Amino acid sequence: ALRTVPNVIFQLESVIQVSSEFEFNEKFLMTIIDECYSCRFGSLLFDSEKRRKDAGVRERTNSMWSYINSNEPDFINPLFRGGSDETIYPVVSMKKIRIWEKYHFRHLPELNTENSPEEAAQTMLKEYQTKIKSLEEELARLKRK
């Protein structure tokens, strides 16, 4: 299953580009990705239903879908419009594709903000500039001694 995870991430990142068209929220998508790596649920082990059946996965493990269903309110997308049977096409223009900040930056506290990446970078830059100025002042003070 691990060799298919990057493909799953790519597919789920496509969904986040059209979030109002998808019934479930980002937490749902991130849970699927995390569970692909964790191997906690049998639903995501192996690369086919036949291999899962041959390994007796259903009898020996829990289902991720049971977990999702028992926590469904946590995974509902409030932006979902619903009701349309039209095909949803992912964004394919490189100019319009955006990084999935909540997923890729979630383990980087300095970047994990509700602000845009540019705003987060500006904040970090100001912090570093303040540190540099402080270090330069300290260096000047030490040179005077």
C-alpha beads as a LAMMPS data file, in Angstrom:
LAMMPS data file: protein, C-alpha beads

145 atoms
144 bonds

1 atom types
1 bond types

-500.0 500.0 xlo xhi
-500.0 500.0 ylo yhi
-500.0 500.0 zlo zhi

Masses

1 110.0

Atoms # bond

1 1 1 0.000 0.000 0.000
2 1 1 2.834 2.415 0.729
3 1 1 3.914 2.606 -2.893
4 1 1 0.462 3.932 -3.826
5 1 1 0.384 6.680 -1.179
6 1 1 1.931 9.463 -3.295
7 1 1 -0.692 8.800 -5.970
8 1 1 -3.427 9.011 -3.326
9 1 1 -2.012 12.319 -2.079
10 1 1 -2.008 13.695 -5.630
11 1 1 -5.612 12.630 -6.163
12 1 1 -6.754 14.085 -2.843
13 1 1 -4.918 17.330 -3.558
14 1 1 -6.972 17.562 -6.736
15 1 1 -10.135 17.328 -4.642
16 1 1 -9.072 20.196 -2.369
17 1 1 -8.880 22.445 -5.437
18 1 1 -12.672 22.114 -5.837
19 1 1 -13.590 21.969 -2.135
20 1 1 -17.147 23.317 -2.453
21 1 1 -17.937 20.432 -4.803
22 1 1 -16.833 17.754 -2.322
23 1 1 -19.092 16.527 0.499
24 1 1 -16.272 16.026 2.991
25 1 1 -13.729 18.432 4.485
26 1 1 -9.940 18.666 4.602
27 1 1 -9.794 16.699 7.846
28 1 1 -11.386 13.777 5.994
29 1 1 -8.806 13.963 3.214
30 1 1 -5.887 14.303 5.640
31 1 1 -7.204 11.360 7.682
32 1 1 -7.182 9.152 4.591
33 1 1 -3.593 10.146 3.770
34 1 1 -2.415 9.709 7.359
35 1 1 -4.028 6.298 7.582
36 1 1 -2.395 5.218 4.314
37 1 1 0.956 5.732 6.053
38 1 1 -0.043 4.450 9.499
39 1 1 -1.342 1.044 8.338
40 1 1 -3.710 1.176 11.323
41 1 1 -6.728 0.087 9.292
42 1 1 -6.933 -2.942 7.046
43 1 1 -8.973 -1.018 4.469
44 1 1 -5.802 0.570 3.152
45 1 1 -3.435 -2.388 3.333
46 1 1 -2.246 -4.054 0.126
47 1 1 -3.021 -2.803 -3.364
48 1 1 -6.177 -4.744 -4.168
49 1 1 -9.268 -6.190 -2.550
50 1 1 -8.118 -9.676 -3.593
51 1 1 -4.852 -9.329 -1.663
52 1 1 -6.715 -7.982 1.377
53 1 1 -9.067 -10.979 1.186
54 1 1 -6.192 -13.465 0.768
55 1 1 -4.476 -11.985 3.847
56 1 1 -7.648 -12.136 5.937
57 1 1 -7.491 -8.415 6.553
58 1 1 -11.219 -8.036 7.210
59 1 1 -11.130 -10.596 10.022
60 1 1 -7.905 -9.319 11.590
61 1 1 -8.150 -5.528 11.362
62 1 1 -10.559 -2.639 11.724
63 1 1 -12.012 -0.745 8.801
64 1 1 -11.103 2.896 8.250
65 1 1 -14.585 3.418 6.836
66 1 1 -16.181 2.274 10.104
67 1 1 -14.040 4.854 11.894
68 1 1 -15.024 7.549 9.369
69 1 1 -18.728 6.658 9.615
70 1 1 -18.695 6.730 13.416
71 1 1 -17.142 10.219 13.334
72 1 1 -18.985 11.537 10.278
73 1 1 -19.889 14.992 11.691
74 1 1 -16.156 15.728 12.057
75 1 1 -15.681 15.158 8.332
76 1 1 -18.596 17.066 6.752
77 1 1 -17.731 20.023 4.501
78 1 1 -19.872 23.060 5.377
79 1 1 -19.081 24.557 1.947
80 1 1 -20.543 21.610 0.059
81 1 1 -23.227 22.724 -2.374
82 1 1 -24.391 19.305 -3.481
83 1 1 -27.166 18.436 -5.836
84 1 1 -25.164 18.637 -9.057
85 1 1 -24.616 15.623 -11.276
86 1 1 -22.113 17.461 -13.442
87 1 1 -18.603 16.103 -13.836
88 1 1 -16.075 17.886 -11.675
89 1 1 -12.826 18.681 -13.424
90 1 1 -9.684 19.319 -11.378
91 1 1 -7.666 22.487 -11.829
92 1 1 -4.839 21.691 -14.229
93 1 1 -3.421 25.112 -15.011
94 1 1 -0.122 25.574 -13.199
95 1 1 -1.091 29.218 -12.630
96 1 1 -4.163 28.205 -10.642
97 1 1 -2.914 25.215 -8.672
98 1 1 -2.248 26.122 -5.066
99 1 1 -0.328 24.289 -2.390
100 1 1 -2.447 22.474 0.178
101 1 1 -1.196 24.493 3.134
102 1 1 -3.174 22.759 5.872
103 1 1 -1.665 19.429 4.852
104 1 1 1.887 20.287 3.845
105 1 1 2.542 22.927 6.530
106 1 1 0.724 21.337 9.456
107 1 1 3.929 20.131 11.133
108 1 1 5.717 23.458 10.661
109 1 1 4.322 25.792 13.330
110 1 1 5.987 28.817 11.764
111 1 1 4.082 28.160 8.520
112 1 1 0.932 26.597 9.923
113 1 1 -1.235 29.683 9.956
114 1 1 -4.550 30.731 8.553
115 1 1 -2.629 33.358 6.600
116 1 1 -1.295 32.891 3.115
117 1 1 2.214 31.459 2.676
118 1 1 3.377 34.945 1.699
119 1 1 2.096 36.407 4.967
120 1 1 3.680 33.582 6.949
121 1 1 6.975 34.154 5.108
122 1 1 6.784 37.906 5.837
123 1 1 6.233 37.180 9.525
124 1 1 9.219 34.834 9.587
125 1 1 11.342 37.397 7.719
126 1 1 10.509 40.109 10.278
127 1 1 11.377 37.732 13.121
128 1 1 14.727 36.884 11.508
129 1 1 15.471 40.541 10.830
130 1 1 14.816 41.321 14.483
131 1 1 17.130 38.476 15.532
132 1 1 19.836 39.661 13.119
133 1 1 19.626 43.213 14.437
134 1 1 19.853 41.955 18.007
135 1 1 22.900 39.814 17.150
136 1 1 24.567 42.726 15.327
137 1 1 24.039 44.950 18.383
138 1 1 25.466 42.253 20.625
139 1 1 28.466 41.846 18.300
140 1 1 29.071 45.609 18.306
141 1 1 28.851 45.660 22.098
142 1 1 31.373 42.798 22.360
143 1 1 33.766 44.527 19.941
144 1 1 33.748 47.664 22.126
145 1 1 34.959 45.681 25.130

Bonds

1 1 1 2
2 1 2 3
3 1 3 4
4 1 4 5
5 1 5 6
6 1 6 7
7 1 7 8
8 1 8 9
9 1 9 10
10 1 10 11
11 1 11 12
12 1 12 13
13 1 13 14
14 1 14 15
15 1 15 16
16 1 16 17
17 1 17 18
18 1 18 19
19 1 19 20
20 1 20 21
21 1 21 22
22 1 22 23
23 1 23 24
24 1 24 25
25 1 25 26
26 1 26 27
27 1 27 28
28 1 28 29
29 1 29 30
30 1 30 31
31 1 31 32
32 1 32 33
33 1 33 34
34 1 34 35
35 1 35 36
36 1 36 37
37 1 37 38
38 1 38 39
39 1 39 40
40 1 40 41
41 1 41 42
42 1 42 43
43 1 43 44
44 1 44 45
45 1 45 46
46 1 46 47
47 1 47 48
48 1 48 49
49 1 49 50
50 1 50 51
51 1 51 52
52 1 52 53
53 1 53 54
54 1 54 55
55 1 55 56
56 1 56 57
57 1 57 58
58 1 58 59
59 1 59 60
60 1 60 61
61 1 61 62
62 1 62 63
63 1 63 64
64 1 64 65
65 1 65 66
66 1 66 67
67 1 67 68
68 1 68 69
69 1 69 70
70 1 70 71
71 1 71 72
72 1 72 73
73 1 73 74
74 1 74 75
75 1 75 76
76 1 76 77
77 1 77 78
78 1 78 79
79 1 79 80
80 1 80 81
81 1 81 82
82 1 82 83
83 1 83 84
84 1 84 85
85 1 85 86
86 1 86 87
87 1 87 88
88 1 88 89
89 1 89 90
90 1 90 91
91 1 91 92
92 1 92 93
93 1 93 94
94 1 94 95
95 1 95 96
96 1 96 97
97 1 97 98
98 1 98 99
99 1 99 100
100 1 100 101
101 1 101 102
102 1 102 103
103 1 103 104
104 1 104 105
105 1 105 106
106 1 106 107
107 1 107 108
108 1 108 109
109 1 109 110
110 1 110 111
111 1 111 112
112 1 112 113
113 1 113 114
114 1 114 115
115 1 115 116
116 1 116 117
117 1 117 118
118 1 118 119
119 1 119 120
120 1 120 121
121 1 121 122
122 1 122 123
123 1 123 124
124 1 124 125
125 1 125 126
126 1 126 127
127 1 127 128
128 1 128 129
129 1 129 130
130 1 130 131
131 1 131 132
132 1 132 133
133 1 133 134
134 1 134 135
135 1 135 136
136 1 136 137
137 1 137 138
138 1 138 139
139 1 139 140
140 1 140 141
141 1 141 142
142 1 142 143
143 1 143 144
144 1 144 145
